[in-house]
Amino acid sequence: MLWGDVFKGLEQEIVLAYDVDEALVIAHELRPDLPRPRTAYLVGHTSS
């Protein structure tokens, strides 16, 4: 997840989740000091 402004600086948190909704919840739990993320995109996955 990324927070912030591309031109002013970004904060990043790597989130492993099974879907977008879970990623948003996990990201918020990891960084409660930042605004709640509103959008997430799947950028990769692993197969087992």
Phi, psi and omega in degrees: 000146176238140175234149172114201184240130182305325183272341183251349180124149182234150169253144184230143174220124178279129184234128174258117183213162181270342176205173184297316181300317178296320179299319180296318180293313181298316180299318179295321179294325180286328183229066180294346179284346180255159178302148180298129178294146183248341184222141176220149178230138176289124181246353178180164177209162176242150176248147181245000000 
